[in-house]
Amino acid sequence: MVALKLCSYPSVRPPFSQVGLDLGMSPSEVHGAVKRLQRAHLVHDAALRERPNISALEEFLVHGLKYAFPAERGAMSRGVLTSYAAEPLRHQVSPGDEPPPVWPYADGKDRGMSLQPLYKTAPFAALRDPVLYEYLALVDAIRDGRMRERLLAQKELVLRLQQSHWN
């Protein structure tokens, strides 16, 4: 989630305290996440201003994320729409008869089948940042979607990452 948040900033990374506020995390959690991302080569080191490594991030999100962070479905819940039920896939995928996937969230306005988010504060952070919300919804479609949804999400995610100012 931290890597996706870094991609959503329009310019250089703000201080860890600001990233933490934006994500509902402590600054030390953000710092630790950035250090793990650097070790995994998903974020460049401090000399390159901790910019996201777009090509490596793209590869991980498309090919590795669903194995490292498998989707965990639960019962019906109130929450925030995600995956194909949220933008940008919402108008490209017909939901069928099944309830939409939602991140469980007490203040959510939708009802559907719960899907555990990448991190517990994802619904809070996504509702505050539309760009991050779309990144997270696309990632969830890759983690949990059927083949068509995964392919649409991969295409859209790669396009967005390649068009980001970080690339």
DRENVEX-975124 format. One record per atom (N, C-alpha, C): residue number from 0; atom name; x, y, z. Coordinates in Angstrom, 2 decimals, padded with zeros to 5 digits. Layout:
{NUM 'CA' {X Y Z}};
...
This chain:
{0 'N' {000.82 -001.19 000.00}};
{0 'CA' {000.00 000.00 000.00}};
{0 'C' {000.87 001.26 000.00}};
{1 'N' {002.00 001.19 000.70}};
{1 'CA' {002.89 002.36 000.74}};
{1 'C' {003.45 002.65 -000.64}};
{2 'N' {003.84 001.62 -001.37}};
{2 'CA' {004.38 001.84 -002.72}};
{2 'C' {003.34 002.49 -003.62}};
{3 'N' {002.11 002.05 -003.53}};
{3 'CA' {001.05 002.64 -004.34}};
{3 'C' {000.78 004.08 -003.93}};
{4 'N' {000.85 004.36 -002.64}};
{4 'CA' {000.68 005.74 -002.18}};
{4 'C' {001.79 006.62 -002.72}};
{5 'N' {003.03 006.12 -002.71}};
{5 'CA' {004.13 006.90 -003.26}};
{5 'C' {003.88 007.23 -004.73}};
{6 'N' {003.29 006.28 -005.46}};
{6 'CA' {002.97 006.52 -006.87}};
{6 'C' {001.87 007.57 -007.03}};
{7 'N' {001.06 007.76 -006.03}};
{7 'CA' {-000.07 008.69 -006.16}};
{7 'C' {000.32 010.14 -005.90}};
{8 'N' {001.50 010.38 -005.32}};
{8 'CA' {001.91 011.76 -005.06}};
{8 'C' {002.30 012.43 -006.37}};
{9 'N' {001.93 013.70 -006.55}};
{9 'CA' {002.22 014.39 -007.80}};
{9 'C' {003.68 014.83 -007.93}};
{10 'N' {004.43 014.79 -006.85}};
{10 'CA' {005.84 015.18 -006.93}};
{10 'C' {006.64 014.36 -005.91}};
{11 'N' {007.68 014.91 -005.38}};
{11 'CA' {008.54 014.16 -004.47}};
{11 'C' {007.78 013.69 -003.24}};
{12 'N' {008.30 012.63 -002.63}};
{12 'CA' {007.68 012.07 -001.44}};
{12 'C' {007.68 013.08 -000.32}};
{13 'N' {006.53 013.29 000.31}};
{13 'CA' {006.50 014.17 001.48}};
{13 'C' {007.15 013.45 002.67}};
{14 'N' {007.28 014.13 003.80}};
{14 'CA' {007.86 013.48 004.98}};
{14 'C' {007.06 012.24 005.39}};
{15 'N' {007.74 011.30 006.05}};
{15 'CA' {007.08 010.08 006.50}};
{15 'C' {005.86 010.39 007.37}};
{16 'N' {005.94 011.46 008.14}};
{16 'CA' {004.79 011.82 009.00}};
{16 'C' {003.56 012.13 008.15}};
{17 'N' {003.74 012.81 007.02}};
{17 'CA' {002.60 013.12 006.14}};
{17 'C' {002.08 011.87 005.44}};
{18 'N' {003.00 011.02 004.97}};
{18 'CA' {002.58 009.76 004.34}};
{18 'C' {001.78 008.94 005.34}};
{19 'N' {002.27 008.90 006.58}};
{19 'CA' {001.57 008.17 007.63}};
{19 'C' {000.17 008.71 007.87}};
{20 'N' {000.04 010.02 007.93}};
{20 'CA' {-001.29 010.63 008.10}};
{20 'C' {-002.21 010.26 006.94}};
{21 'N' {-001.67 010.32 005.74}};
{21 'CA' {-002.46 010.00 004.55}};
{21 'C' {-002.94 008.56 004.54}};
{22 'N' {-002.13 007.65 005.10}};
{22 'CA' {-002.44 006.22 005.07}};
{22 'C' {-003.05 005.68 006.36}};
{23 'N' {-003.09 006.51 007.40}};
{23 'CA' {-003.58 006.01 008.68}};
{23 'C' {-002.56 005.09 009.34}};
{24 'N' {-001.29 005.38 009.13}};
{24 'CA' {-000.19 004.59 009.68}};
{24 'C' {000.73 005.51 010.48}};
{25 'N' {001.56 004.92 011.30}};
{25 'CA' {002.54 005.74 012.02}};
{25 'C' {003.72 006.03 011.09}};
{26 'N' {004.45 007.12 011.35}};
{26 'CA' {005.63 007.41 010.53}};
{26 'C' {006.65 006.26 010.56}};
{27 'N' {006.78 005.58 011.70}};
{27 'CA' {007.74 004.48 011.77}};
{27 'C' {007.29 003.29 010.91}};
{28 'N' {005.97 003.05 010.82}};
{28 'CA' {005.48 002.00 009.93}};
{28 'C' {005.79 002.34 008.48}};
{29 'N' {005.60 003.59 008.11}};
{29 'CA' {005.90 004.03 006.74}};
{29 'C' {007.39 003.90 006.47}};
{30 'N' {008.21 004.35 007.41}};
{30 'CA' {009.66 004.26 007.24}};
{30 'C' {010.08 002.81 007.06}};
{31 'N' {009.57 001.93 007.88}};
{31 'CA' {009.89 000.51 007.76}};
{31 'C' {009.44 -000.06 006.43}};
{32 'N' {008.26 000.34 005.98}};
{32 'CA' {007.76 -000.14 004.69}};
{32 'C' {008.64 000.34 003.54}};
{33 'N' {009.05 001.60 003.59}};
{33 'CA' {009.92 002.13 002.53}};
{33 'C' {011.25 001.39 002.53}};
{34 'N' {011.79 001.09 003.69}};
{34 'CA' {013.06 000.34 003.76}};
{34 'C' {012.88 -001.07 003.17}};
{35 'N' {011.76 -001.73 003.46}};
{35 'CA' {011.49 -003.06 002.87}};
{35 'C' {011.32 -002.94 001.36}};
{36 'N' {010.65 -001.90 000.91}};
{36 'CA' {010.48 -001.68 -000.53}};
{36 'C' {011.83 -001.45 -001.20}};
{37 'N' {012.72 -000.74 -000.53}};
{37 'CA' {014.06 -000.52 -001.08}};
{37 'C' {014.83 -001.83 -001.19}};
{38 'N' {014.76 -002.66 -000.15}};
{38 'CA' {015.47 -003.95 -000.18}};
{38 'C' {014.94 -004.84 -001.31}};
{39 'N' {013.65 -004.70 -001.60}};
{39 'CA' {013.03 -005.48 -002.67}};
{39 'C' {013.21 -004.81 -004.04}};
{40 'N' {013.85 -003.65 -004.07}};
{40 'CA' {014.09 -002.88 -005.30}};
{40 'C' {012.80 -002.38 -005.95}};
{41 'N' {011.76 -002.20 -005.13}};
{41 'CA' {010.50 -001.64 -005.62}};
{41 'C' {010.47 -000.12 -005.48}};
{42 'N' {011.37 000.39 -004.65}};
{42 'CA' {011.55 001.84 -004.47}};
{42 'C' {013.05 002.09 -004.51}};
{43 'N' {013.44 003.17 -005.20}};
{43 'CA' {014.86 003.52 -005.28}};
{43 'C' {015.37 004.00 -003.92}};
{44 'N' {016.67 003.99 -003.75}};
{44 'CA' {017.25 004.41 -002.47}};
{44 'C' {017.16 005.93 -002.30}};
{45 'N' {017.63 006.39 -001.15}};
{45 'CA' {017.52 007.80 -000.80}};
{45 'C' {018.22 008.72 -001.79}};
{46 'N' {019.29 008.23 -002.41}};
{46 'CA' {020.01 009.06 -003.39}};
{46 'C' {019.11 009.43 -004.57}};
{47 'N' {018.14 008.57 -004.86}};
{47 'CA' {017.17 008.85 -005.93}};
{47 'C' {015.83 009.30 -005.35}};
{48 'N' {015.87 009.83 -004.15}};
{48 'CA' {014.72 010.44 -003.48}};
{48 'C' {013.58 009.47 -003.22}};
{49 'N' {013.92 008.19 -003.05}};
{49 'CA' {012.94 007.15 -002.72}};
{49 'C' {011.76 007.14 -003.70}};
{50 'N' {012.09 007.29 -004.96}};
{50 'CA' {011.07 007.23 -006.01}};
{50 'C' {010.67 005.78 -006.26}};
{51 'N' {009.43 005.54 -006.62}};
{51 'CA' {009.03 004.18 -006.98}};
{51 'C' {009.81 003.70 -008.21}};
{52 'N' {010.24 002.45 -008.19}};
{52 'CA' {010.90 001.81 -009.33}};
{52 'C' {009.76 001.22 -010.16}};
{53 'N' {009.27 001.98 -011.11}};
{53 'CA' {008.04 001.65 -011.82}};
{53 'C' {008.11 000.30 -012.52}};
{54 'N' {009.20 -000.01 -013.19}};
{54 'CA' {009.27 -001.29 -013.91}};
{54 'C' {009.24 -002.47 -012.94}};
{55 'N' {009.96 -002.39 -011.84}};
{55 'CA' {009.95 -003.48 -010.85}};
{55 'C' {008.59 -003.57 -010.15}};
{56 'N' {008.02 -002.42 -009.84}};
{56 'CA' {006.72 -002.40 -009.18}};
{56 'C' {005.64 -002.99 -010.09}};
{57 'N' {005.69 -002.63 -011.35}};
{57 'CA' {004.75 -003.18 -012.32}};
{57 'C' {004.86 -004.70 -012.37}};
{58 'N' {006.08 -005.21 -012.45}};
{58 'CA' {006.30 -006.66 -012.51}};
{58 'C' {005.74 -007.34 -011.26}};
{59 'N' {006.04 -006.77 -010.08}};
{59 'CA' {005.56 -007.37 -008.85}};
{59 'C' {004.04 -007.34 -008.75}};
{60 'N' {003.44 -006.20 -009.05}};
{60 'CA' {001.98 -006.08 -008.92}};
{60 'C' {001.24 -007.00 -009.88}};
{61 'N' {001.74 -007.13 -011.09}};
{61 'CA' {001.07 -007.96 -012.09}};
{61 'C' {001.32 -009.45 -011.86}};
{62 'N' {002.56 -009.81 -011.48}};
{62 'CA' {002.91 -011.23 -011.42}};
{62 'C' {003.09 -011.81 -010.02}};
{63 'N' {003.39 -010.99 -009.03}};
{63 'CA' {003.71 -011.55 -007.72}};
{63 'C' {002.75 -011.24 -006.60}};
{64 'N' {002.02 -010.15 -006.72}};
{64 'CA' {001.18 -009.68 -005.61}};
{64 'C' {000.16 -010.72 -005.17}};
{65 'N' {-000.50 -011.37 -006.11}};
{65 'CA' {-001.56 -012.31 -005.73}};
{65 'C' {-001.02 -013.51 -004.97}};
{66 'N' {000.29 -013.78 -005.09}};
{66 'CA' {000.91 -014.87 -004.34}};
{66 'C' {001.42 -014.38 -002.99}};
{67 'N' {001.94 -013.18 -002.95}};
{67 'CA' {002.46 -012.62 -001.69}};
{67 'C' {001.32 -012.15 -000.78}};
{68 'N' {000.25 -011.65 -001.37}};
{68 'CA' {-000.90 -011.14 -000.62}};
{68 'C' {-002.18 -011.73 -001.20}};
{69 'N' {-002.42 -013.03 -000.99}};
{69 'CA' {-003.62 -013.65 -001.58}};
{69 'C' {-004.89 -013.03 -001.04}};
{70 'N' {-005.90 -013.03 -001.89}};
{70 'CA' {-007.19 -012.47 -001.51}};
{70 'C' {-007.84 -013.34 -000.45}};
{71 'N' {-008.41 -012.69 000.55}};
{71 'CA' {-009.13 -013.38 001.61}};
{71 'C' {-010.56 -012.87 001.64}};
{72 'N' {-011.47 -013.72 001.20}};
{72 'CA' {-012.89 -013.37 001.18}};
{72 'C' {-013.53 -013.73 002.51}};
{73 'N' {-014.60 -013.02 002.83}};
{73 'CA' {-015.33 -013.29 004.06}};
{73 'C' {-016.82 -013.24 003.81}};
{74 'N' {-017.55 -012.95 004.86}};
{74 'CA' {-019.01 -012.91 004.82}};
{74 'C' {-019.51 -011.57 004.29}};
{75 'N' {-020.80 -011.47 004.15}};
{75 'CA' {-021.43 -010.20 003.76}};
{75 'C' {-021.07 -009.15 004.80}};
{76 'N' {-020.83 -007.95 004.31}};
{76 'CA' {-020.37 -006.90 005.20}};
{76 'C' {-020.72 -005.54 004.61}};
{77 'N' {-020.75 -004.55 005.48}};
{77 'CA' {-020.84 -003.17 005.02}};
{77 'C' {-019.42 -002.71 004.82}};
{78 'N' {-019.19 -001.91 003.76}};
{78 'CA' {-017.84 -001.46 003.52}};
{78 'C' {-017.71 -000.55 002.32}};
{79 'N' {-016.52 -000.59 001.73}};
{79 'CA' {-016.15 000.27 000.60}};
{79 'C' {-015.93 -000.63 -000.62}};
{80 'N' {-016.58 -000.30 -001.72}};
{80 'CA' {-016.44 -001.08 -002.94}};
{80 'C' {-014.98 -001.17 -003.37}};
{81 'N' {-014.61 -002.33 -003.90}};
{81 'CA' {-013.25 -002.52 -004.41}};
{81 'C' {-013.28 -003.45 -005.62}};
{82 'N' {-012.12 -003.74 -006.17}};
{82 'CA' {-011.94 -004.61 -007.32}};
{82 'C' {-012.77 -004.11 -008.50}};
{83 'N' {-013.47 -005.01 -009.18}};
{83 'CA' {-014.24 -004.62 -010.36}};
{83 'C' {-015.45 -003.74 -010.04}};
{84 'N' {-015.86 -003.67 -008.77}};
{84 'CA' {-017.03 -002.90 -008.38}};
{84 'C' {-016.71 -001.42 -008.19}};
{85 'N' {-015.43 -001.06 -008.19}};
{85 'CA' {-014.99 000.33 -008.01}};
{85 'C' {-014.38 000.85 -009.30}};
{86 'N' {-014.20 002.15 -009.36}};
{86 'CA' {-013.50 002.74 -010.51}};
{86 'C' {-012.05 002.28 -010.49}};
{87 'N' {-011.45 002.09 -011.62}};
{87 'CA' {-011.88 002.39 -012.98}};
{87 'C' {-012.55 001.23 -013.71}};
{88 'N' {-012.73 000.08 -013.09}};
{88 'CA' {-013.30 -001.08 -013.77}};
{88 'C' {-014.83 -001.15 -013.68}};
{89 'N' {-015.41 -000.35 -012.85}};
{89 'CA' {-016.84 -000.42 -012.56}};
{89 'C' {-017.71 -000.45 -013.81}};
{90 'N' {-017.38 000.33 -014.81}};
{90 'CA' {-018.20 000.41 -016.01}};
{90 'C' {-017.75 -000.55 -017.11}};
{91 'N' {-016.68 -001.29 -016.86}};
{91 'CA' {-016.18 -002.23 -017.85}};
{91 'C' {-016.56 -003.67 -017.54}};
{92 'N' {-016.98 -003.93 -016.31}};
{92 'CA' {-017.27 -005.30 -015.88}};
{92 'C' {-018.71 -005.38 -015.38}};
{93 'N' {-019.45 -006.32 -015.90}};
{93 'CA' {-020.82 -006.55 -015.44}};
{93 'C' {-020.76 -007.38 -014.15}};
{94 'N' {-021.39 -006.90 -013.08}};
{94 'CA' {-021.26 -007.58 -011.80}};
{94 'C' {-021.96 -008.93 -011.71}};
{95 'N' {-022.92 -009.19 -012.55}};
{95 'CA' {-023.66 -010.45 -012.46}};
{95 'C' {-024.57 -010.45 -011.24}};
{96 'N' {-024.88 -011.63 -010.75}};
{96 'CA' {-025.82 -011.77 -009.63}};
{96 'C' {-025.15 -011.76 -008.26}};
{97 'N' {-023.85 -011.90 -008.23}};
{97 'CA' {-023.18 -011.98 -006.94}};
{97 'C' {-022.97 -010.59 -006.33}};
{98 'N' {-022.95 -010.52 -005.00}};
{98 'CA' {-022.72 -009.23 -004.34}};
{98 'C' {-021.32 -008.71 -004.66}};
{99 'N' {-021.15 -007.40 -004.72}};
{99 'CA' {-019.84 -006.84 -005.07}};
{99 'C' {-018.83 -007.04 -003.93}};
{100 'N' {-017.54 -007.04 -004.25}};
{100 'CA' {-016.53 -007.12 -003.19}};
{100 'C' {-016.41 -005.77 -002.49}};
{101 'N' {-016.29 -005.81 -001.16}};
{101 'CA' {-016.11 -004.60 -000.37}};
{101 'C' {-015.02 -004.84 000.68}};
{102 'N' {-014.30 -003.76 000.98}};
{102 'CA' {-013.42 -003.80 002.15}};
{102 'C' {-014.30 -003.57 003.36}};
{103 'N' {-014.26 -004.41 004.36}};
{103 'CA' {-015.06 -004.14 005.55}};
{103 'C' {-014.67 -002.80 006.17}};
{104 'N' {-015.68 -001.97 006.42}};
{104 'CA' {-015.43 -000.63 006.97}};
{104 'C' {-016.72 -000.14 007.58}};
{105 'N' {-016.69 000.17 008.86}};
{105 'CA' {-017.90 000.56 009.59}};
{105 'C' {-018.60 001.76 008.97}};
{106 'N' {-017.84 002.69 008.42}};
{106 'CA' {-018.43 003.89 007.82}};
{106 'C' {-018.71 003.72 006.32}};
{107 'N' {-018.56 002.50 005.81}};
{107 'CA' {-018.81 002.25 004.39}};
{107 'C' {-020.28 002.38 004.05}};
{108 'N' {-020.56 002.69 002.81}};
{108 'CA' {-021.93 002.93 002.38}};
{108 'C' {-022.49 001.79 001.53}};
{109 'N' {-021.67 000.78 001.24}};
{109 'CA' {-022.10 -000.31 000.37}};
{109 'C' {-022.10 -001.63 001.13}};
{110 'N' {-022.86 -002.57 000.60}};
{110 'CA' {-022.90 -003.90 001.18}};
{110 'C' {-022.45 -004.90 000.13}};
{111 'N' {-021.66 -005.87 000.57}};
{111 'CA' {-021.18 -006.89 -000.35}};
{111 'C' {-020.38 -007.94 000.38}};
{112 'N' {-019.70 -008.77 -000.40}};
{112 'CA' {-018.84 -009.82 000.16}};
{112 'C' {-017.53 -009.18 000.58}};
{113 'N' {-017.15 -009.42 001.82}};
{113 'CA' {-015.93 -008.77 002.33}};
{113 'C' {-014.70 -009.35 001.65}};
{114 'N' {-013.75 -008.48 001.37}};
{114 'CA' {-012.45 -008.81 000.82}};
{114 'C' {-011.43 -008.05 001.67}};
{115 'N' {-010.57 -008.79 002.34}};
{115 'CA' {-009.60 -008.14 003.20}};
{115 'C' {-008.66 -007.28 002.36}};
{116 'N' {-008.47 -006.02 002.74}};
{116 'CA' {-007.59 -005.13 001.98}};
{116 'C' {-006.11 -005.48 002.21}};
{117 'N' {-005.26 -004.90 001.39}};
{117 'CA' {-003.81 -005.11 001.55}};
{117 'C' {-003.34 -004.73 002.95}};
{118 'N' {-003.93 -003.69 003.49}};
{118 'CA' {-003.58 -003.22 004.83}};
{118 'C' {-004.86 -002.73 005.49}};
{119 'N' {-004.94 -002.87 006.79}};
{119 'CA' {-006.19 -002.60 007.50}};
{119 'C' {-006.73 -001.18 007.32}};
{120 'N' {-005.86 -000.21 007.05}};
{120 'CA' {-006.33 001.17 006.89}};
{120 'C' {-006.61 001.55 005.43}};
{121 'N' {-006.58 000.58 004.53}};
{121 'CA' {-006.81 000.88 003.10}};
{121 'C' {-008.13 001.59 002.84}};
{122 'N' {-009.26 001.17 003.44}};
{122 'CA' {-010.50 001.90 003.16}};
{122 'C' {-010.42 003.37 003.57}};
{123 'N' {-009.89 003.63 004.74}};
{123 'CA' {-009.72 005.00 005.23}};
{123 'C' {-008.86 005.82 004.27}};
{124 'N' {-007.71 005.27 003.89}};
{124 'CA' {-006.78 005.98 003.00}};
{124 'C' {-007.38 006.17 001.61}};
{125 'N' {-008.05 005.15 001.10}};
{125 'CA' {-008.62 005.22 -000.25}};
{125 'C' {-009.71 006.28 -000.34}};
{126 'N' {-010.52 006.40 000.68}};
{126 'CA' {-011.59 007.40 000.65}};
{126 'C' {-011.05 008.82 000.70}};
{127 'N' {-009.81 008.98 001.14}};
{127 'CA' {-009.19 010.31 001.20}};
{127 'C' {-008.40 010.64 -000.07}};
{128 'N' {-008.09 009.64 -000.89}};
{128 'CA' {-007.24 009.84 -002.06}};
{128 'C' {-007.79 009.03 -003.24}};
{129 'N' {-008.48 009.66 -004.18}};
{129 'CA' {-009.08 008.93 -005.30}};
{129 'C' {-008.05 008.18 -006.17}};
{130 'N' {-006.86 008.71 -006.31}};
{130 'CA' {-005.83 008.04 -007.11}};
{130 'C' {-005.41 006.75 -006.42}};
{131 'N' {-005.15 006.82 -005.13}};
{131 'CA' {-004.79 005.62 -004.37}};
{131 'C' {-005.93 004.62 -004.40}};
{132 'N' {-007.16 005.09 -004.26}};
{132 'CA' {-008.33 004.21 -004.30}};
{132 'C' {-008.34 003.40 -005.59}};
{133 'N' {-008.12 004.05 -006.71}};
{133 'CA' {-008.13 003.34 -007.98}};
{133 'C' {-006.99 002.34 -008.09}};
{134 'N' {-005.81 002.73 -007.62}};
{134 'CA' {-004.69 001.78 -007.60}};
{134 'C' {-005.05 000.54 -006.77}};
{135 'N' {-005.58 000.76 -005.58}};
{135 'CA' {-005.91 -000.36 -004.70}};
{135 'C' {-007.02 -001.23 -005.27}};
{136 'N' {-008.01 -000.62 -005.91}};
{136 'CA' {-009.09 -001.39 -006.52}};
{136 'C' {-008.55 -002.25 -007.67}};
{137 'N' {-007.65 -001.69 -008.47}};
{137 'CA' {-007.04 -002.45 -009.56}};
{137 'C' {-006.22 -003.62 -009.02}};
{138 'N' {-005.48 -003.36 -007.97}};
{138 'CA' {-004.68 -004.42 -007.34}};
{138 'C' {-005.59 -005.52 -006.81}};
{139 'N' {-006.73 -005.15 -006.21}};
{139 'CA' {-007.66 -006.16 -005.72}};
{139 'C' {-008.26 -006.98 -006.86}};
{140 'N' {-008.49 -006.37 -008.00}};
{140 'CA' {-009.00 -007.12 -009.15}};
{140 'C' {-007.95 -008.12 -009.63}};
{141 'N' {-006.69 -007.77 -009.52}};
{141 'CA' {-005.61 -008.70 -009.87}};
{141 'C' {-005.54 -009.82 -008.83}};
{142 'N' {-005.68 -009.48 -007.56}};
{142 'CA' {-005.60 -010.48 -006.48}};
{142 'C' {-006.79 -011.43 -006.48}};
{143 'N' {-007.99 -010.92 -006.81}};
{143 'CA' {-009.20 -011.68 -006.55}};
{143 'C' {-010.10 -011.90 -007.76}};
{144 'N' {-009.84 -011.20 -008.83}};
{144 'CA' {-010.77 -011.24 -009.96}};
{144 'C' {-010.69 -012.50 -010.80}};
{145 'N' {-011.73 -012.65 -011.61}};
{145 'CA' {-011.71 -013.70 -012.63}};
{145 'C' {-010.76 -013.26 -013.74}};
{146 'N' {-010.49 -014.14 -014.67}};
{146 'CA' {-009.48 -013.90 -015.71}};
{146 'C' {-009.73 -012.57 -016.44}};
{147 'N' {-010.93 -012.32 -016.89}};
{147 'CA' {-011.21 -011.08 -017.64}};
{147 'C' {-010.94 -009.86 -016.77}};
{148 'N' {-011.38 -009.91 -015.53}};
{148 'CA' {-011.16 -008.78 -014.61}};
{148 'C' {-009.69 -008.56 -014.35}};
{149 'N' {-008.96 -009.65 -014.15}};
{149 'CA' {-007.51 -009.54 -013.92}};
{149 'C' {-006.81 -008.92 -015.11}};
{150 'N' {-007.17 -009.35 -016.31}};
{150 'CA' {-006.52 -008.81 -017.52}};
{150 'C' {-006.84 -007.33 -017.70}};
{151 'N' {-008.09 -006.95 -017.48}};
{151 'CA' {-008.45 -005.53 -017.57}};
{151 'C' {-007.70 -004.71 -016.52}};
{152 'N' {-007.62 -005.23 -015.31}};
{152 'CA' {-006.94 -004.52 -014.22}};
{152 'C' {-005.44 -004.41 -014.51}};
{153 'N' {-004.83 -005.47 -015.00}};
{153 'CA' {-003.40 -005.42 -015.32}};
{153 'C' {-003.12 -004.36 -016.38}};
{154 'N' {-003.93 -004.36 -017.43}};
{154 'CA' {-003.74 -003.39 -018.51}};
{154 'C' {-003.87 -001.96 -017.98}};
{155 'N' {-004.91 -001.70 -017.19}};
{155 'CA' {-005.15 -000.36 -016.65}};
{155 'C' {-004.06 000.05 -015.66}};
{156 'N' {-003.64 -000.87 -014.82}};
{156 'CA' {-002.60 -000.57 -013.82}};
{156 'C' {-001.27 -000.25 -014.51}};
{157 'N' {-000.88 -001.06 -015.47}};
{157 'CA' {000.37 -000.82 -016.19}};
{157 'C' {000.33 000.52 -016.89}};
{158 'N' {-000.78 000.84 -017.54}};
{158 'CA' {-000.93 002.12 -018.22}};
{158 'C' {-000.77 003.28 -017.24}};
{159 'N' {-001.42 003.19 -016.10}};
{159 'CA' {-001.34 004.26 -015.11}};
{159 'C' {000.07 004.42 -014.55}};
{160 'N' {000.73 003.30 -014.28}};
{160 'CA' {002.09 003.38 -013.76}};
{160 'C' {003.04 003.97 -014.79}};
{161 'N' {002.89 003.57 -016.04}};
{161 'CA' {003.78 004.07 -017.09}};
{161 'C' {003.51 005.54 -017.40}};
{162 'N' {002.32 006.01 -017.14}};
{162 'CA' {002.00 007.42 -017.38}};
{162 'C' {002.27 008.29 -016.17}};
{163 'N' {002.64 007.67 -015.06}};
{163 'CA' {002.89 008.45 -013.86}};
{163 'C' {004.13 009.34 -014.07}};
{164 'N' {004.21 010.39 -013.31}};
{164 'CA' {005.34 011.31 -013.42}};
{164 'C' {006.64 010.66 -012.94}};
{165 'N' {006.55 009.54 -012.26}};
{165 'CA' {007.73 008.85 -011.73}};
{165 'C' {008.48 008.12 -012.83}};
{166 'N' {007.81 007.81 -013.91}};
{166 'CA' {008.43 007.01 -014.96}};
{166 'C' {009.29 007.85 -015.88}};
